[in-house]
Amino acid sequence: MKKISLKILTPKGVFLESSPYSVTVKTKLGYRIAQYGITPFVGVISSSNLHILNDNEKIEIPIKIGIVYANKYEVLIFSEDQLSST
């Protein structure tokens, strides 16, 4: 499976840059999974955990609010939160 480019941006700059297999995010319309080659989407993020699936690990990042933009090759997440990995 091909990887997708992920960038998470906060007011302090780039929080995370990675190339995971998938990113799962909860939006106002439900959960969305971004993988390489998906149909593009934009959504308002609901308070939840981002789930990022890399080669050997699954990262969860709590997020309260933000916007997600995903196309066939990349996922951009914009958040005003002070994020931290769990």
N, CA, C and O atoms as CSV, one atom per row, in Angstrom:
chain,resi,resn,atom,element,x,y,z
A,1,MET,N,N,0.846,-1.170,0.000
A,1,MET,CA,C,0.000,0.000,0.000
A,1,MET,C,C,0.899,1.243,0.000
A,1,MET,O,O,1.895,1.300,0.720
A,2,LYS,N,N,0.533,2.227,-0.811
A,2,LYS,CA,C,1.287,3.479,-0.864
A,2,LYS,C,C,0.955,4.344,0.341
A,2,LYS,O,O,-0.112,4.228,0.943
A,3,LYS,N,N,1.898,5.214,0.674
A,3,LYS,CA,C,1.717,6.111,1.813
A,3,LYS,C,C,1.217,7.472,1.348
A,3,LYS,O,O,1.402,7.863,0.196
A,4,ILE,N,N,0.580,8.180,2.272
A,4,ILE,CA,C,0.064,9.519,2.004
A,4,ILE,C,C,0.877,10.514,2.836
A,4,ILE,O,O,1.334,10.180,3.929
A,5,SER,N,N,1.053,11.704,2.334
A,5,SER,CA,C,1.798,12.739,3.053
A,5,SER,C,C,0.868,13.420,4.056
A,5,SER,O,O,-0.251,13.800,3.710
A,6,LEU,N,N,1.330,13.574,5.298
A,6,LEU,CA,C,0.538,14.200,6.358
A,6,LEU,C,C,1.302,15.378,6.932
A,6,LEU,O,O,2.495,15.281,7.219
A,7,LYS,N,N,0.602,16.493,7.096
A,7,LYS,CA,C,1.177,17.656,7.770
A,7,LYS,C,C,0.116,18.220,8.703
A,7,LYS,O,O,-1.010,18.494,8.286
A,8,ILE,N,N,0.491,18.393,9.986
A,8,ILE,CA,C,-0.394,18.992,10.976
A,8,ILE,C,C,0.192,20.341,11.363
A,8,ILE,O,O,1.340,20.432,11.800
A,9,LEU,N,N,-0.616,21.394,11.197
A,9,LEU,CA,C,-0.160,22.758,11.460
A,9,LEU,C,C,-0.930,23.366,12.624
A,9,LEU,O,O,-2.150,23.231,12.717
A,10,THR,N,N,-0.196,24.042,13.516
A,10,THR,CA,C,-0.778,24.748,14.657
A,10,THR,C,C,-0.282,26.190,14.612
A,10,THR,O,O,0.555,26.520,13.772
A,11,PRO,N,N,-0.777,27.058,15.495
A,11,PRO,CA,C,-0.283,28.438,15.513
A,11,PRO,C,C,1.230,28.542,15.757
A,11,PRO,O,O,1.851,29.537,15.383
A,12,LYS,N,N,1.814,27.530,16.375
A,12,LYS,CA,C,3.258,27.544,16.633
A,12,LYS,C,C,4.074,26.973,15.477
A,12,LYS,O,O,5.301,26.915,15.559
A,13,GLY,N,N,3.412,26.551,14.403
A,13,GLY,CA,C,4.124,26.008,13.246
A,13,GLY,C,C,3.739,24.569,12.967
A,13,GLY,O,O,2.654,24.117,13.331
A,14,VAL,N,N,4.647,23.857,12.314
A,14,VAL,CA,C,4.395,22.470,11.938
A,14,VAL,C,C,4.539,21.589,13.181
A,14,VAL,O,O,5.608,21.535,13.790
A,15,PHE,N,N,3.462,20.904,13.550
A,15,PHE,CA,C,3.468,20.005,14.702
A,15,PHE,C,C,3.990,18.631,14.308
A,15,PHE,O,O,4.744,18.011,15.059
A,16,LEU,N,N,3.587,18.148,13.119
A,16,LEU,CA,C,3.975,16.808,12.680
A,16,LEU,C,C,4.003,16.756,11.166
A,16,LEU,O,O,3.097,17.256,10.500
A,17,GLU,N,N,5.052,16.144,10.625
A,17,GLU,CA,C,5.138,15.806,9.209
A,17,GLU,C,C,5.476,14.336,9.143
A,17,GLU,O,O,6.431,13.882,9.772
A,18,SER,N,N,4.691,13.588,8.380
A,18,SER,CA,C,4.855,12.145,8.360
A,18,SER,C,C,4.336,11.597,7.038
A,18,SER,O,O,3.688,12.308,6.269
A,19,SER,N,N,4.627,10.328,6.783
A,19,SER,CA,C,4.102,9.629,5.608
A,19,SER,C,C,3.462,8.321,6.060
A,19,SER,O,O,4.049,7.253,5.888
A,20,PRO,N,N,2.265,8.397,6.635
A,20,PRO,CA,C,1.594,7.199,7.134
A,20,PRO,C,C,0.816,6.478,6.029
A,20,PRO,O,O,0.675,6.976,4.912
A,21,TYR,N,N,0.318,5.290,6.381
A,21,TYR,CA,C,-0.561,4.554,5.477
A,21,TYR,C,C,-1.975,5.127,5.508
A,21,TYR,O,O,-2.666,5.154,4.489
A,22,SER,N,N,-2.403,5.588,6.698
A,22,SER,CA,C,-3.748,6.154,6.798
A,22,SER,C,C,-3.846,7.119,7.975
A,22,SER,O,O,-3.080,7.049,8.936
A,23,VAL,N,N,-4.821,8.021,7.861
A,23,VAL,CA,C,-5.141,8.980,8.920
A,23,VAL,C,C,-6.656,8.938,9.101
A,23,VAL,O,O,-7.405,9.137,8.145
A,24,THR,N,N,-7.105,8.680,10.328
A,24,THR,CA,C,-8.537,8.666,10.626
A,24,THR,C,C,-8.859,9.890,11.467
A,24,THR,O,O,-8.221,10.147,12.488
A,25,VAL,N,N,-9.856,10.637,11.020
A,25,VAL,CA,C,-10.233,11.875,11.690
A,25,VAL,C,C,-11.756,11.924,11.818
A,25,VAL,O,O,-12.476,11.519,10.905
A,26,LYS,N,N,-12.238,12.423,12.955
A,26,LYS,CA,C,-13.682,12.574,13.152
A,26,LYS,C,C,-14.081,13.981,12.737
A,26,LYS,O,O,-13.570,14.964,13.273
A,27,THR,N,N,-14.997,14.071,11.780
A,27,THR,CA,C,-15.508,15.361,11.329
A,27,THR,C,C,-16.952,15.518,11.794
A,27,THR,O,O,-17.523,14.607,12.395
A,28,LYS,N,N,-17.527,16.665,11.516
A,28,LYS,CA,C,-18.928,16.922,11.884
A,28,LYS,C,C,-19.877,15.938,11.202
A,28,LYS,O,O,-20.993,15.724,11.675
A,29,LEU,N,N,-19.437,15.338,10.085
A,29,LEU,CA,C,-20.279,14.392,9.347
A,29,LEU,C,C,-19.922,12.936,9.623
A,29,LEU,O,O,-20.471,12.034,8.990
A,30,GLY,N,N,-19.003,12.697,10.567
A,30,GLY,CA,C,-18.607,11.330,10.900
A,30,GLY,C,C,-17.124,11.101,10.667
A,30,GLY,O,O,-16.388,12.019,10.306
A,31,TYR,N,N,-16.697,9.863,10.878
A,31,TYR,CA,C,-15.286,9.523,10.717
A,31,TYR,C,C,-14.911,9.441,9.238
A,31,TYR,O,O,-15.670,8.923,8.419
A,32,ARG,N,N,-13.735,9.959,8.914
A,32,ARG,CA,C,-13.192,9.885,7.554
A,32,ARG,C,C,-11.803,9.278,7.639
A,32,ARG,O,O,-11.028,9.606,8.538
A,33,ILE,N,N,-11.492,8.403,6.715
A,33,ILE,CA,C,-10.165,7.800,6.635
A,33,ILE,C,C,-9.505,8.297,5.365
A,33,ILE,O,O,-10.053,8.161,4.271
A,34,ALA,N,N,-8.327,8.871,5.520
A,34,ALA,CA,C,-7.565,9.362,4.376
A,34,ALA,C,C,-6.445,8.371,4.086
A,34,ALA,O,O,-5.610,8.090,4.945
A,35,GLN,N,N,-6.439,7.843,2.857
A,35,GLN,CA,C,-5.388,6.958,2.378
A,35,GLN,C,C,-4.977,7.437,0.996
A,35,GLN,O,O,-5.675,8.240,0.377
A,36,TYR,N,N,-3.848,6.944,0.514
A,36,TYR,CA,C,-3.363,7.316,-0.807
A,36,TYR,C,C,-4.430,6.989,-1.863
A,36,TYR,O,O,-4.974,5.885,-1.883
A,37,GLY,N,N,-4.716,7.947,-2.725
A,37,GLY,CA,C,-5.638,7.732,-3.834
A,37,GLY,C,C,-7.108,7.971,-3.523
A,37,GLY,O,O,-7.964,7.662,-4.352
A,38,ILE,N,N,-7.423,8.512,-2.354
A,38,ILE,CA,C,-8.822,8.726,-1.973
A,38,ILE,C,C,-9.470,9.845,-2.782
A,38,ILE,O,O,-8.788,10.622,-3.449
A,39,THR,N,N,-10.785,9.912,-2.712
A,39,THR,CA,C,-11.517,11.053,-3.245
A,39,THR,C,C,-11.294,12.225,-2.298
A,39,THR,O,O,-11.472,12.071,-1.090
A,40,PRO,N,N,-10.910,13.385,-2.807
A,40,PRO,CA,C,-10.627,14.537,-1.939
A,40,PRO,C,C,-11.831,14.940,-1.084
A,40,PRO,O,O,-12.982,14.797,-1.495
A,41,PHE,N,N,-11.532,15.446,0.115
A,41,PHE,CA,C,-12.582,15.963,0.991
A,41,PHE,C,C,-12.027,17.059,1.890
A,41,PHE,O,O,-10.820,17.156,2.111
A,42,VAL,N,N,-12.942,17.884,2.403
A,42,VAL,CA,C,-12.638,18.922,3.386
A,42,VAL,C,C,-13.652,18.757,4.503
A,42,VAL,O,O,-14.821,18.477,4.238
A,43,GLY,N,N,-13.222,18.926,5.756
A,43,GLY,CA,C,-14.159,18.782,6.858
A,43,GLY,C,C,-13.755,19.578,8.078
A,43,GLY,O,O,-12.591,19.935,8.257
A,44,VAL,N,N,-14.743,19.849,8.913
A,44,VAL,CA,C,-14.518,20.491,10.208
A,44,VAL,C,C,-14.329,19.372,11.225
A,44,VAL,O,O,-15.187,18.501,11.365
A,45,ILE,N,N,-13.206,19.399,11.933
A,45,ILE,CA,C,-12.866,18.336,12.871
A,45,ILE,C,C,-13.670,18.494,14.159
A,45,ILE,O,O,-13.778,19.589,14.712
A,46,SER,N,N,-14.237,17.368,14.626
A,46,SER,CA,C,-14.918,17.320,15.923
A,46,SER,C,C,-13.911,16.897,16.988
A,46,SER,O,O,-12.900,16.268,16.676
A,47,SER,N,N,-14.183,17.239,18.225
A,47,SER,CA,C,-13.309,16.861,19.332
A,47,SER,C,C,-13.178,15.341,19.390
A,47,SER,O,O,-14.169,14.631,19.563
A,48,SER,N,N,-11.950,14.850,19.244
A,48,SER,CA,C,-11.694,13.411,19.178
A,48,SER,C,C,-10.191,13.167,19.166
A,48,SER,O,O,-9.404,14.071,19.448
A,49,ASN,N,N,-9.800,11.946,18.840
A,49,ASN,CA,C,-8.398,11.599,18.644
A,49,ASN,C,C,-8.146,11.364,17.163
A,49,ASN,O,O,-8.927,10.687,16.494
A,50,LEU,N,N,-7.053,11.924,16.650
A,50,LEU,CA,C,-6.587,11.566,15.314
A,50,LEU,C,C,-5.896,10.219,15.442
A,50,LEU,O,O,-5.173,9.986,16.410
A,51,HIS,N,N,-6.108,9.329,14.479
A,51,HIS,CA,C,-5.443,8.030,14.472
A,51,HIS,C,C,-4.556,7.978,13.237
A,51,HIS,O,O,-5.036,8.071,12.107
A,52,ILE,N,N,-3.252,7.829,13.470
A,52,ILE,CA,C,-2.277,7.825,12.382
A,52,ILE,C,C,-1.603,6.466,12.372
A,52,ILE,O,O,-0.989,6.069,13.363
A,53,LEU,N,N,-1.713,5.738,11.247
A,53,LEU,CA,C,-1.146,4.396,11.134
A,53,LEU,C,C,0.134,4.447,10.319
A,53,LEU,O,O,0.101,4.656,9.106
A,54,ASN,N,N,1.277,4.254,11.002
A,54,ASN,CA,C,2.587,4.195,10.362
A,54,ASN,C,C,3.015,2.743,10.210
A,54,ASN,O,O,2.229,1.831,10.468
A,55,ASP,N,N,4.258,2.526,9.790
A,55,ASP,CA,C,4.769,1.167,9.583
A,55,ASP,C,C,4.594,0.271,10.804
A,55,ASP,O,O,3.958,-0.779,10.721
A,56,ASN,N,N,5.153,0.680,11.925
A,56,ASN,CA,C,5.174,-0.180,13.105
A,56,ASN,C,C,4.414,0.381,14.296
A,56,ASN,O,O,4.510,-0.163,15.396
A,57,GLU,N,N,3.668,1.448,14.100
A,57,GLU,CA,C,2.993,2.059,15.240
A,57,GLU,C,C,1.708,2.760,14.832
A,57,GLU,O,O,1.511,3.136,13.676
A,58,LYS,N,N,0.846,2.921,15.823
A,58,LYS,CA,C,-0.376,3.697,15.650
A,58,LYS,C,C,-0.295,4.866,16.621
A,58,LYS,O,O,-0.197,4.664,17.831
A,59,ILE,N,N,-0.336,6.079,16.100
A,59,ILE,CA,C,-0.226,7.281,16.911
A,59,ILE,C,C,-1.620,7.861,17.110
A,59,ILE,O,O,-2.400,7.951,16.162
A,60,GLU,N,N,-1.933,8.254,18.341
A,60,GLU,CA,C,-3.189,8.935,18.635
A,60,GLU,C,C,-2.868,10.330,19.139
A,60,GLU,O,O,-2.043,10.503,20.037
A,61,ILE,N,N,-3.524,11.322,18.557
A,61,ILE,CA,C,-3.311,12.710,18.949
A,61,ILE,C,C,-4.668,13.327,19.272
A,61,ILE,O,O,-5.519,13.437,18.389
A,62,PRO,N,N,-4.884,13.734,20.530
A,62,PRO,CA,C,-6.149,14.398,20.873
A,62,PRO,C,C,-6.236,15.761,20.185
A,62,PRO,O,O,-5.273,16.528,20.172
A,63,ILE,N,N,-7.401,16.042,19.619
A,63,ILE,CA,C,-7.614,17.326,18.950
A,63,ILE,C,C,-9.025,17.799,19.283
A,63,ILE,O,O,-9.966,17.006,19.271
A,64,LYS,N,N,-9.172,19.076,19.579
A,64,LYS,CA,C,-10.485,19.614,19.950
A,64,LYS,C,C,-11.208,20.231,18.768
A,64,LYS,O,O,-12.416,20.055,18.612
A,65,ILE,N,N,-10.475,20.949,17.939
A,65,ILE,CA,C,-11.103,21.644,16.823
A,65,ILE,C,C,-10.073,21.847,15.726
A,65,ILE,O,O,-8.875,21.948,15.994
A,66,GLY,N,N,-10.547,21.907,14.496
A,66,GLY,CA,C,-9.644,22.136,13.380
A,66,GLY,C,C,-10.340,21.890,12.058
A,66,GLY,O,O,-11.544,21.644,11.995
A,67,ILE,N,N,-9.549,21.964,11.012
A,67,ILE,CA,C,-10.033,21.724,9.656
A,67,ILE,C,C,-9.103,20.713,9.008
A,67,ILE,O,O,-7.885,20.785,9.171
A,68,VAL,N,N,-9.677,19.772,8.274
A,68,VAL,CA,C,-8.887,18.785,7.552
A,68,VAL,C,C,-9.141,18.947,6.061
A,68,VAL,O,O,-10.280,19.115,5.624
A,69,TYR,N,N,-8.062,18.893,5.288
A,69,TYR,CA,C,-8.137,18.883,3.829
A,69,TYR,C,C,-7.359,17.661,3.373
A,69,TYR,O,O,-6.203,17.482,3.756
A,70,ALA,N,N,-7.976,16.829,2.570
A,70,ALA,CA,C,-7.297,15.634,2.072
A,70,ALA,C,C,-7.538,15.493,0.576
A,70,ALA,O,O,-8.658,15.660,0.093
A,71,ASN,N,N,-6.464,15.182,-0.148
A,71,ASN,CA,C,-6.598,14.852,-1.565
A,71,ASN,C,C,-5.924,13.501,-1.797
A,71,ASN,O,O,-5.619,12.797,-0.834
A,72,LYS,N,N,-5.688,13.131,-3.045
A,72,LYS,CA,C,-5.149,11.805,-3.352
A,72,LYS,C,C,-3.756,11.569,-2.791
A,72,LYS,O,O,-3.351,10.421,-2.609
A,73,TYR,N,N,-3.014,12.640,-2.513
A,73,TYR,CA,C,-1.608,12.510,-2.151
A,73,TYR,C,C,-1.252,13.030,-0.765
A,73,TYR,O,O,-0.221,12.644,-0.215
A,74,GLU,N,N,-2.088,13.905,-0.183
A,74,GLU,CA,C,-1.707,14.528,1.079
A,74,GLU,C,C,-2.909,14.814,1.969
A,74,GLU,O,O,-4.046,14.914,1.509
A,75,VAL,N,N,-2.612,14.942,3.270
A,75,VAL,CA,C,-3.598,15.342,4.273
A,75,VAL,C,C,-3.015,16.541,5.005
A,75,VAL,O,O,-1.901,16.480,5.526
A,76,LEU,N,N,-3.770,17.627,5.041
A,76,LEU,CA,C,-3.371,18.818,5.782
A,76,LEU,C,C,-4.384,19.032,6.894
A,76,LEU,O,O,-5.590,19.065,6.647
A,77,ILE,N,N,-3.893,19.177,8.124
A,77,ILE,CA,C,-4.757,19.423,9.270
A,77,ILE,C,C,-4.326,20.738,9.900
A,77,ILE,O,O,-3.161,20.924,10.248
A,78,PHE,N,N,-5.283,21.644,10.040
A,78,PHE,CA,C,-5.042,22.953,10.640
A,78,PHE,C,C,-5.780,22.985,11.972
A,78,PHE,O,O,-6.990,22.764,12.019
A,79,SER,N,N,-5.052,23.261,13.057
A,79,SER,CA,C,-5.663,23.270,14.384
A,79,SER,C,C,-5.169,24.456,15.191
A,79,SER,O,O,-4.013,24.862,15.068
A,80,GLU,N,N,-6.049,25.013,16.019
A,80,GLU,CA,C,-5.654,26.077,16.937
A,80,GLU,C,C,-5.261,25.511,18.295
A,80,GLU,O,O,-4.866,26.263,19.186
A,81,ASP,N,N,-5.364,24.193,18.465
A,81,ASP,CA,C,-5.004,23.533,19.723
A,81,ASP,C,C,-3.494,23.488,19.913
A,81,ASP,O,O,-2.727,23.571,18.953
A,82,GLN,N,N,-3.087,23.355,21.165
A,82,GLN,CA,C,-1.701,23.024,21.491
A,82,GLN,C,C,-1.667,21.502,21.586
A,82,GLN,O,O,-2.030,20.944,22.622
A,83,LEU,N,N,-1.243,20.831,20.537
A,83,LEU,CA,C,-1.339,19.382,20.434
A,83,LEU,C,C,-0.184,18.683,21.135
A,83,LEU,O,O,0.888,19.258,21.324
A,84,SER,N,N,-0.426,17.416,21.522
A,84,SER,CA,C,0.626,16.558,22.064
A,84,SER,C,C,0.272,15.116,21.736
A,84,SER,O,O,-0.901,14.742,21.756
A,85,SER,N,N,1.275,14.310,21.436
A,85,SER,CA,C,1.055,12.899,21.115
A,85,SER,C,C,0.781,12.116,22.384
A,85,SER,O,O,1.324,12.421,23.446
A,86,THR,N,N,-0.085,11.081,22.263
A,86,THR,CA,C,-0.339,10.205,23.414
A,86,THR,C,C,0.198,8.831,23.140
A,86,THR,O,O,0.085,7.944,23.986
